Amino acid sequence: MDKDMNNIINKIKNLTLEQINKNLVLFALIALIYRKGNFYNTFIPKPFEIVLVFIILLTFLDLLINKKFKEFFLSINKKIWIALSCLIASVFIGWFVAVFFKNVPINLNVILEFGNFVISLVIFILILFYTKNDKVYTKKYLYALLLPAVYIIFVLFTEGAQYFNLENNGTFLGLTLNPNIISKILLIPALFFIVHSLFKFQNRWIKIGYIIISCAMVALLFWVASRGGLVSLTISFIFVWLVFSFHNFNWKKLFSSGIILLFIFLIGFAITPQTGKQRVLLRVLYPSGSDASNYVTVKDKPVDDIVSKFIDDKSNNYIFVYPAGEDRFKIWPFYLKYILLNPLGIGPNTHFSFDLKDNNGEYINSGPHNTFLQIWLWGGLLGILSFMYIFISAFKNLRTQLKSYFSPTALALLGTLFAVSISVMFDDSLSFFWFFIILALALRYESR
């Protein structure tokens, strides 16, 4: 025992700064599970940001002491560096234009938005640097993002979610404060396990385990009841089904994989806690109403009563009113027109007081609700083109790796990137660090 302890101590003593930093990055990704608290109000950073500061300092120290600045810059593809530089430059240009030519004021919210964007780019660069020629840590970093799968225990023990304050008004929030954030976080492990459910394993119990976890992950996403999350999940189901089926295509494979995915989706909804089912129905049936007030009136009623009430409600004459009733279908065209009038962008000014009203006649002041529009708004044409180069390069690399070796992990990463990409189309997510982490892993991943 003493010998083993001494070996462990010696290994720790012999760790290089680079090895320490690699493990600190892993710890930072694990710490992402905790996202409670509002920095805008408290100025108290979350665990991830605290660890990231240490990583930045130690990385700079490592580069300085060991003269590795050249290695650092060469570790990332030159074209990616150029795209990143153009993206950052475009945001500063847009910010300059907004402040000096359009008299847009700089407030605390603008500074914090830009700060979160910088953090997203920093973790993106660090992931690329510390996974260079290292497939092991590429997978470790991906596995760290699967940690929210532990929430599936609360699908069976819903009282536990209430006890640990992980649920609010019938919506599962986990260790976050926002259903849109937790839904995007949960999409990552959900797609990972769903994709693995399609592959064959020597031990059939492994496949059954993947299917069980996938059902529970789908139930969690229904419990969160985020429209963007559920739309992303549904489209991603179809995406991974087609990609999987058309590799060495045969009709039996297409049919059997489709049955598995349909089973996961339906069982996921069936085991969703009652509050989650109520939330989903309310969002589908009454999208233009107040979700919180509607829930208060039906929280003690079974889902059948909610449907019956809707059928009897003569003021509603259609059911699936999502495209017609959702404010995003007013916000997106409105912001797109504004973006086209400002080809250089306006910098990190996502939220403006525009004369735009929702279905209730209230003014909307919530940003473009689309990350791609957000980037375009910030950095203009140069910004969106620079980002799209990085974005498309990530998909191209995964496609190349899948052609080389069609592995469950490669397809899972592709499905995850696709799902998160869809979900960020429903929110301003330049501060959603997971998106940039997945992008970096997709660029770096190698199947063999």
SULZIBEL-V577503 format. One record per residue. N is the residue number from 1. RES is the residue in three letters. NEAR is the number of other ideal C-beta (glycine too) atoms within 12 Angstrom. Layout:
n = {N,N}
res = {RES,RES}
near = {NEAR,NEAR}
//
This chain:
n = {1,2,3,4,5,6,7,8,9,10,11,12,13,14,15,16,17,18,19,20,21,22,23,24,25,26,27,28,29,30,31,32,33,34,35,36,37,38,39,40,41,42,43,44,45,46,47,48,49,50,51,52,53,54,55,56,57,58,59,60,61,62,63,64,65,66,67,68,69,70,71,72,73,74,75,76,77,78,79,80,81,82,83,84,85,86,87,88,89,90,91,92,93,94,95,96,97,98,99,100,101,102,103,104,105,106,107,108,109,110,111,112,113,114,115,116,117,118,119,120,121,122,123,124,125,126,127,128,129,130,131,132,133,134,135,136,137,138,139,140,141,142,143,144,145,146,147,148,149,150,151,152,153,154,155,156,157,158,159,160,161,162,163,164,165,166,167,168,169,170,171,172,173,174,175,176,177,178,179,180,181,182,183,184,185,186,187,188,189,190,191,192,193,194,195,196,197,198,199,200,201,202,203,204,205,206,207,208,209,210,211,212,213,214,215,216,217,218,219,220,221,222,223,224,225,226,227,228,229,230,231,232,233,234,235,236,237,238,239,240,241,242,243,244,245,246,247,248,249,250,251,252,253,254,255,256,257,258,259,260,261,262,263,264,265,266,267,268,269,270,271,272,273,274,275,276,277,278,279,280,281,282,283,284,285,286,287,288,289,290,291,292,293,294,295,296,297,298,299,300,301,302,303,304,305,306,307,308,309,310,311,312,313,314,315,316,317,318,319,320,321,322,323,324,325,326,327,328,329,330,331,332,333,334,335,336,337,338,339,340,341,342,343,344,345,346,347,348,349,350,351,352,353,354,355,356,357,358,359,360,361,362,363,364,365,366,367,368,369,370,371,372,373,374,375,376,377,378,379,380,381,382,383,384,385,386,387,388,389,390,391,392,393,394,395,396,397,398,399,400,401,402,403,404,405,406,407,408,409,410,411,412,413,414,415,416,417,418,419,420,421,422,423,424,425,426,427,428,429,430,431,432,433,434,435,436,437,438,439,440,441,442,443,444,445,446,447,448}
res = {MET,ASP,LYS,ASP,MET,ASN,ASN,ILE,ILE,ASN,LYS,ILE,LYS,ASN,LEU,THR,LEU,GLU,GLN,ILE,ASN,LYS,ASN,LEU,VAL,LEU,PHE,ALA,LEU,ILE,ALA,LEU,ILE,TYR,ARG,LYS,GLY,ASN,PHE,TYR,ASN,THR,PHE,ILE,PRO,LYS,PRO,PHE,GLU,ILE,VAL,LEU,VAL,PHE,ILE,ILE,LEU,LEU,THR,PHE,LEU,ASP,LEU,LEU,ILE,ASN,LYS,LYS,PHE,LYS,GLU,PHE,PHE,LEU,SER,ILE,ASN,LYS,LYS,ILE,TRP,ILE,ALA,LEU,SER,CYS,LEU,ILE,ALA,SER,VAL,PHE,ILE,GLY,TRP,PHE,VAL,ALA,VAL,PHE,PHE,LYS,ASN,VAL,PRO,ILE,ASN,LEU,ASN,VAL,ILE,LEU,GLU,PHE,GLY,ASN,PHE,VAL,ILE,SER,LEU,VAL,ILE,PHE,ILE,LEU,ILE,LEU,PHE,TYR,THR,LYS,ASN,ASP,LYS,VAL,TYR,THR,LYS,LYS,TYR,LEU,TYR,ALA,LEU,LEU,LEU,PRO,ALA,VAL,TYR,ILE,ILE,PHE,VAL,LEU,PHE,THR,GLU,GLY,ALA,GLN,TYR,PHE,ASN,LEU,GLU,ASN,ASN,GLY,THR,PHE,LEU,GLY,LEU,THR,LEU,ASN,PRO,ASN,ILE,ILE,SER,LYS,ILE,LEU,LEU,ILE,PRO,ALA,LEU,PHE,PHE,ILE,VAL,HIS,SER,LEU,PHE,LYS,PHE,GLN,ASN,ARG,TRP,ILE,LYS,ILE,GLY,TYR,ILE,ILE,ILE,SER,CYS,ALA,MET,VAL,ALA,LEU,LEU,PHE,TRP,VAL,ALA,SER,ARG,GLY,GLY,LEU,VAL,SER,LEU,THR,ILE,SER,PHE,ILE,PHE,VAL,TRP,LEU,VAL,PHE,SER,PHE,HIS,ASN,PHE,ASN,TRP,LYS,LYS,LEU,PHE,SER,SER,GLY,ILE,ILE,LEU,LEU,PHE,ILE,PHE,LEU,ILE,GLY,PHE,ALA,ILE,THR,PRO,GLN,THR,GLY,LYS,GLN,ARG,VAL,LEU,LEU,ARG,VAL,LEU,TYR,PRO,SER,GLY,SER,ASP,ALA,SER,ASN,TYR,VAL,THR,VAL,LYS,ASP,LYS,PRO,VAL,ASP,ASP,ILE,VAL,SER,LYS,PHE,ILE,ASP,ASP,LYS,SER,ASN,ASN,TYR,ILE,PHE,VAL,TYR,PRO,ALA,GLY,GLU,ASP,ARG,PHE,LYS,ILE,TRP,PRO,PHE,TYR,LEU,LYS,TYR,ILE,LEU,LEU,ASN,PRO,LEU,GLY,ILE,GLY,PRO,ASN,THR,HIS,PHE,SER,PHE,ASP,LEU,LYS,ASP,ASN,ASN,GLY,GLU,TYR,ILE,ASN,SER,GLY,PRO,HIS,ASN,THR,PHE,LEU,GLN,ILE,TRP,LEU,TRP,GLY,GLY,LEU,LEU,GLY,ILE,LEU,SER,PHE,MET,TYR,ILE,PHE,ILE,SER,ALA,PHE,LYS,ASN,LEU,ARG,THR,GLN,LEU,LYS,SER,TYR,PHE,SER,PRO,THR,ALA,LEU,ALA,LEU,LEU,GLY,THR,LEU,PHE,ALA,VAL,SER,ILE,SER,VAL,MET,PHE,ASP,ASP,SER,LEU,SER,PHE,PHE,TRP,PHE,PHE,ILE,ILE,LEU,ALA,LEU,ALA,LEU,ARG,TYR,GLU,SER,ARG}
near = {7,8,9,10,11,12,13,14,13,12,15,14,12,12,18,18,24,30,21,25,34,31,27,34,41,33,24,37,42,23,27,39,31,25,29,23,20,16,24,19,11,10,13,13,23,28,23,36,30,21,29,36,21,25,35,26,18,29,34,21,19,28,23,14,14,18,11,22,16,10,18,24,20,16,28,29,24,12,17,33,24,20,32,35,24,27,39,32,23,35,41,27,28,39,34,22,25,31,20,16,16,20,11,25,18,20,18,16,24,28,19,25,32,29,23,32,40,27,34,40,37,30,41,42,37,43,45,39,38,40,34,26,16,24,21,18,31,36,26,25,41,36,25,33,42,35,28,42,35,23,38,36,21,35,39,18,17,27,15,19,31,19,11,20,16,33,35,26,24,37,40,45,36,38,30,33,22,28,39,37,37,41,47,48,47,55,51,49,41,51,52,42,42,48,43,37,44,37,29,18,16,8,10,13,11,18,24,20,19,32,32,27,35,43,34,39,49,45,41,49,53,45,42,48,43,35,37,40,45,40,31,37,44,30,25,41,39,24,28,43,33,23,34,37,26,18,25,13,14,13,11,12,22,21,15,21,34,22,20,33,38,24,24,42,32,19,25,39,30,20,27,37,37,29,37,41,33,36,41,39,35,35,37,31,31,33,31,26,25,18,29,20,14,28,30,18,20,31,27,14,23,16,29,15,19,30,23,15,23,28,14,12,17,8,12,21,10,17,17,17,21,24,15,17,24,24,31,33,24,28,35,30,18,29,38,23,18,28,32,18,17,30,21,30,41,43,38,41,39,42,27,30,14,22,11,27,15,24,21,15,10,14,17,27,22,27,37,41,36,33,40,31,36,44,46,39,48,44,44,35,24,28,42,35,23,33,42,25,27,40,33,23,28,38,28,22,31,37,24,21,29,32,18,15,17,26,25,31,33,38,40,45,45,41,45,47,47,39,44,46,39,34,44,41,32,41,36,38,40,38,37,39,38,45,47,42,44,50,43,44,46,44,39,38,40,26,25,14}
//
